[in-house]
Amino acid sequence: MKPFNYTRAEGLEQAAKDASQDGALAIAGGTNLLDLMKLQVETPSQLIDVNPLPLGQIEDDRDGLRIGALASNTATASHARVRADYPVLAKAILAGATQQLRNKATTAGNLCQRTRCYYFTNIDQPCNKRDPGSGCGAIDGIAKLHAVLGTSSQCIATYPGDMAVAMAALDAQVEIVGDDGGKRTVPVRSFHRLPGETPQYDNVLEPGEIITGVTLPAPVGGTQLYRKVRERSSYAFALCSVAAIVDIADNRITRADLTFGGLAHKPWHDPRLSELLTGQAPSLELFDEAADLLLENARGYGENDFKIPLARRALTATLCEATGVQP
């Protein structure tokens, strides 16, 4: 780990100004950032510890719920209203990492964890995300865990988180404050970026911007599921995950919000699936049609070809469970 300066934030505006300086990064739980610093993937010149800021509350927000940026993943997953009104979020958080990591990981830190792969975390390997212009070792290399949707010639890494996948299904909103005090709100569905020609940027945060919280909409009801397929159940990133909110009335689907993890550089939400499914009677044929739509532009890279049929099966199984259709 390379030397760095460390300061504790004394106020939100000052923390944002400090974070806008070249080489500065904000840190909260540090569950991802410290790992990357030890590997010398991240080499900040200054860390601004934002833990002293009063951003840890989970509180009612109009009809919805506001989760502070510093609320731990454990606190969010165990919160009574999250468990009652947004169970897909609690299930997704509990499917991620270990209890020890969830105790330290925060809402903002989880959203901002790096989209990464083993080429990104090995500084001896080429990686356009870590070192733009150096190449992508994964495209012609070991690609078992890599993306099949939304890839580019620059990067095929997958976003590793679970929490954001559920938040995207819920259409949660990210609250952001800039170093000039200005505020803006970004849907979680638009917060993370696809790699394109600039894979070094994982999300839409600008220098000096700090996340202050995430707001959930009024309770949406329905059947809320989080299905995560991984190599070991104790602790592993998703090969494919599905966050689903599905409602049925008179044997017709009245709501179907689906978001996928493990398949792309960001939580993958395709609004066409909701348009296709809503108003239809649930059936295996309909679910096959939805899978065709989801995967029509999917591309495997050899070792990860299995993810395409895996995503189809995960989608079908989730919709069968939500609607009662027999697979």
Secondary structure, 3 states (H helix, E strand, C coil): CCCCEEEECCCHHHHHHHHCCCCEEEECCCCCHHHHHHCCCCCCCEEEECCCCCCCCEEEECCEEEEECCCEHHHHHHCHHHHHHCHHHHHHHHCCCCHHHHHHCEHHHHHHCCCECCCCCCCCCCECCCCCCCCECCCCCCCCCCCCCCCCCCCCCECCCCHHHHHHHCCCEEEEECCCCCEEEEEHHHHECCCCCCCCCCECCCCCCEEEEEEECCCCCCEEEEEEECCCCCCCCCCEEEEEEEEEECCEEEEEEEEEECCCCCCEECHHHHHHHCCCCCCHHHHHHHHHHHHCCCCCCCCCCCHHHHHHHHHHHHHHHHHCCCC
